[in-house]
Amino acid sequence: MTKRLTIRDEGRGGLTAFSTFFFCICLIVTGCHRDVAPVDYVLPDTVRLQSGDLAFREGESRESRAVTTLDRESQYTHVGMIVWHGGRWCVLHAVPSERVTEQEEDSVKLEPIGVFFRSDRAVSGGVYRYPVTPDDTLGLLHRGLGLYYGRHPLFDNLFDAQDTTAFYCTELVCFLYQQVMGIDLSEGRRHNLPLYPNLIFCSGVFKNQHLEEVFTFEK
């Protein structure tokens, strides 16, 4: 009869075998975790975008979790505006804590849509469209790129919607639409927090009754 190996039967030898097995499992798990590199999102071929579309995402960062805690009326925690630039679709957005170097300041960024929806930045996402004319689309494109290249604004750490020298994410898209089309994307929805009055949450923009879904995804 085959004798079953147990720590009790084998004493120190059995413990060593078990410890080695456990250590190997830990190495496999942690090794796999370290080897997983962020993957850019690949836009489905069937999706047709246009400049001025709004790109929403739900993230896993500390900032995203903080937004989720405060804003329970939208699954999304971040938003940017899509523009056609350099022969590809990009997202213009204001975001903190995504600096390439330690010397870089938090600012408005212009990134390919695959990077915006990258696996380490988005657990879900979607693109939504406000009904615009061709002239509006061109206006949003030119105003957005002009703002980025002309001023390269910093991220608005004070969350002051009255200060248009710096922007946070919803403030930026609302500012661009206001400048080009004279509309308030948030339709007047504001949240008041201590020290930060009149904040525009993602839900404030997402609840706009005119937004139409272009596509959505989840991990």
N, C-alpha and C positions, 0 to 999 in steps of 0.2 A: 504494500500500500504506500502510495506517495505521501510523504510527510509535508504538511502545509507550513510554509515559512512564516514565522511570526517573530515580532521583536522579543517576546517573552522567551520563546524557545531558543533563539539564536544569541540572545544577550547583546553584547556590544557589537558583534558582527552584524546582527540584524538591524540594530540602530544605525550603524554606518551605512548599510545598504539603503535603508529608508531615507536617511538624510541626503544621500547622494541622489536618489530618485527625486526627492522634493526640490533639491537645489537645481537639478536639470530642468524640471518643470518651470521653476521660477525664471531660469535663464531663457527658456523658450518664450515664455509670456512677455518678459520685459524686452527681450531681443526683438520680438515681433512688433512690439509697441514702438520701439525706437526706429525700426526700419520703415514704418509707415510715414511716408512723406506726403505733405499736402498735395492734393490733386486739383488742377484747374477744372472748372465745370465746362462741359461740352454742350453747347446750345443745340437743341434738336433741330434737324434740317427743316422741319415743317414750320418753325417759328418765324414770323415776319415782324421785325421790329421797326421802329421809326424814332428819330430824334424827338426827345420830349417825353418818351415813355418813362414810367417810374419803376425802378427796380427795388423791391423790398426783400429783406432777408431776416431770418431769425438766427442769431448766433449763440455761441456758448461762452463767450468771454465774460469777464467780471462786469464790464460795462453793459453787456447784453442782459445778464441776469438782473442787474440793477434796474434796467428799463422794464424788464418783464414784471418785476416786483411793483413798480410804480404804475405801469400802464397795463392793466389786465383786460383791456378791451380790444387788443389786437395781438395776433400771434407773432407779428413782425416787430423787430427791435431797431431796424435801421433802414434808411431809404436813400436812394440817389437818383439822378436823372441820366437816362441813356442818351448818348450822342454818337454819331458816326464820325470817326476821326482816325486818320492814318490808315484808311482802308479796312477798318474793323470797328465793331461795336464796342464802345467803352462806357464806363459809368463815372459820372462826375459826382463826387460825394464828399461830405465833411465828416471826418472820423478821428477819434483819439486812439492812441496806443497801437498804431499800425505803422510805426516808423521803421524805415529801412536801416538807419544808423542811429546811434545814441545822440548824435549831434542834431539830427533832424527834428524840427518842431512839428507838433500836431497841426495839420492843415487840411485844406481842401485838396483832394486827390483826383487824378484822372487815370483810371485803370481799365484794362480789358475786362469785359463782362465775365469771362472765365475766372479771372482773379478775384473779382468782386464776390462771386459765388463759390469761391474755392472751398474745398472740403473742410478746412480748419476754421472757416469763417461763417459758413452757412449750413445749418442742419435742415433748413427749408428755405424756399424763396419763391418769388413770383414777379411777373412783370404785368403792370396794369396801365391802361391808356385812358387819358382824358381826351375827349373829342376835340381835335384841333384842325385848323385849316392848314393847307400847305405853307402859307405865309407864316402862320404861327410856328410850325415845325422849324422852318428856317430861322425864325427869330429866336426861338429857344436854343437852337444849335449855336448861332452866332453869339448870343448873349452869354451862354454858358462858357464857351471857349474863350470869349473875350475877357470874362471875369477871371478865369483860371490863368490865362497867360498874361493878362494885363496887370493883375493885382496879386495873384496867387495867395488868396486870403488864408489866414490862420484859422484853426478851430476855435470856436467861441466857448472858452472855458467858463465864461460868466453867464452863458445862456441868456444873453440879452438880445431879444429880437429887435430892439430899437437901434442897435449898433450894427450897421451893415459893413463894417470893416472886417468882421470875423463872423463865422457861421457854424452852427451845429446842423445836423443832417436835415431835419424837417424845415428848419429855418431857411436853409439854402434853396431847397426845391420850391418852397413857398415864395421866396424872394424872386426867383427867376420867373415863375409864372405871373407874379404880380407885375414885374417889370415889363414883360412882353405882352401879356394878355389882359392885365388889369383885374385879375381875379384872385380870390383868396382860396387856395386849395384846401385849407383846413375849415373853410366855411365858418370861421369865427370860433371854432372850438379851442379852448385854452384850459390849462391846468395851473393851479396856483399851489406852489410849495414854499415852505419857509426859505427866504432869501432868493427864491427863483420864481417870481410871479410871471404869469402869462406865458407859460411854456407850451410849445406845440408838440404834442406826443405823436408817435406814429399812427395811433388810432385816429387822431384828428384829421390826418390826411387820408388814411385808408378808408374812413367812413364817407368820403366824398361820394355823393349819390351818382355822380356822372362817370366814375371810374369803371372801366370794363376790363375784365381779365383777359390777358393775352396768353399766358401760360403759367403754371405753377409746378413745383417739384418738391419732393422730400427725400431725405437720405434713405 
